[in-house]
């Protein structure tokens, strides 16, 4: 089964995950800690076009979640400009998504305001996210094995 295209906000979350060094990679497997650091997600990748993760987006939404996107970025399957990661450092995604009841448009607006306050160029960041989004759409990644439920907790 092919993964669906994720909401754009998941690209911002992936960049933030990289900025916060919340990802551990061991070959074609990974461990990604949530922004609260209260839980982690597991990733398996075949090195080509199949990947699996037990994050909420992957499990419930059937789309590539931010852990998979971050993993694929660090494996050079998705190209990104590292100058944008510091703009998204330290953002508590779970808190923001909860605050806005998973309304990703509101979350993106809030995050972009934060980025602007930090002195980063919002338009350049949005262009980079567009570029990454187009790469993701072309990937045609498929499920690697069976889905497993996400970890519970904060």
N, C-alpha and C positions, 0 to 999 in steps of 0.2 A: 504494500500500500504506500502511496506517495504522500509525503508530508505536505500540508497546506502551507501557503505563504503566511507568515506571522504578521500580527499588527506591527506597524512601524515602531511603536514604543519599545518593542523587544530589542531592537537594534541599539537604542539608547541604553537600555539595561545591560546589554552585552558589553558595550563599551565601558560602562561603569564597573562591571564585574572585572574586566581586565585592569582598569585603573586601580581598583582596590585589591588587586592580587588575590582574588577569591577563587582562583582556579588552579587545580593541580592536575598535571598531565603526566601519565605514565604510558608511553607508547600510544596505543589507540584506545586508551581508557582515560577517563577523567573524573574528577570530584570537584563539584562547584558548590561553594558555600553561599547561602542566601545573604542578602544585604544586612539582615539582622544577626547573621552568624549563628543562628539558632538551629539550623539544619543544613543538610547538604544533599545535592542531587548527584546521581551516578550516570556517566555517559559511556557508551560503547560505540565504536566506530570501526568500519571495515577497511578504512583507508581509501575508499573510493566514493561510493554513492549511497551507502547505507549507514544509518545512525539511530541510536535510541537513547532516550533520557527519561528519567522519572519525575520531571518537573510538571507543574500544573498545566501549563500551556500545551505541552506534548500529550499529556494523559487525557485531559478533558477537551482540549480544542483541536487535537490532531495537527497542530502546526509546530514548526521548529521554534522551540522556546529559546529564551535568552541564553541558557547554559550551552545549548547546541551551537548557537550562533557564535558565542565567545570562543568555544572550543574550535570551531571551524576557522575562525579568524586566526587563532594561535597556531593552527596547523597549516596556515597559508592557503586554505581552500577558498576563503573569502578575504579579499584584499581590503585593507583599511588604512587610514592615515592616523598614526599614533598621536599626532599633535592634538587630536580632539579628546583623547581619553581623560586628561586632567580636568576638562570642563565638567565631567560627570563623576568625578571622584567623591566618595563619601555620601552619595545620595541613598537614602533609606527607601528603597522602592516599595517594599511591602507597606510601609506606613503611608506613603503617598497614594498607592493604589487603593488602600483601604479607605483613606480619607475621601477619595473621589469615587468610591464604590465601583472600581475597575472601569471607570469611564476614561478610556485611554486618551481621548482628545483633551480632556481636562488635565490629565496627568502630564501630557506632552507640553501643554501651555505652561503649567506650573514649573516643569523642569527647564523649559527654555527661558523663563523669567529668571530662574536661579542661575542658569548659565550666563545670561546677560549681566546679572548683578556681579558675577565673578569676573567680568571683563572680557569674556570670550565673544567672538563674532558668531551670532546665532545663525545668520544666513549661510555662512560657510559650513557650520555644523549640519544644518538641514540639507545642504547640498551633498555632504558626505553621507548622510543617512540615506538620501535618495540613491546615491551610487551603490551603497551596500544593499539596499532593498532590491535594486535591479539585478545584482549578482545573485541574491538569494532566489529570486524568481527563476533564474536560468539554471539553478543547481539540479533540480529534479531529484532531490534526495528521497530515499524510501526508508521504510521501517526496517530496523535490524532486530529481528526477534519479536517477542511479545511485549506489550506495554506492561509496566508495573506501576502500582499506585504510588503517588508522591508521598514523601515523608510528612508526618503531621507535626504541628508545633509552629512556633513563631520564627 
